[in-house]
Amino acid sequence: MEKTIYIKDREFTIQIHEEYGSYWAQVLEMPSCRTEGDTIDELMKNVYEVTELYLDVLEEDDKIDSLPSRRDRRGAHA
């Protein structure tokens, strides 16, 4: 299952998987950004947390512009 989330004016696609009674997800735009949870609610809380932390690191390293923003995606479809 895929879900779109918005953090810091950026759009991300989350791919959610169910295995052995729990869930794990990865942010498709950030392949190394993954998390897990026992419920969907816990998983989504963790998704937001790990994505925000990942963005913070990119900002500190001046690499945040390597990710598309919502404005970039809207402009591409206009």
Helices and strands as residue ranges (DSSP letters): E 2-7, E 10-19, E 22-27, E 30-37, H 40-60, G 64-66, H 70-77
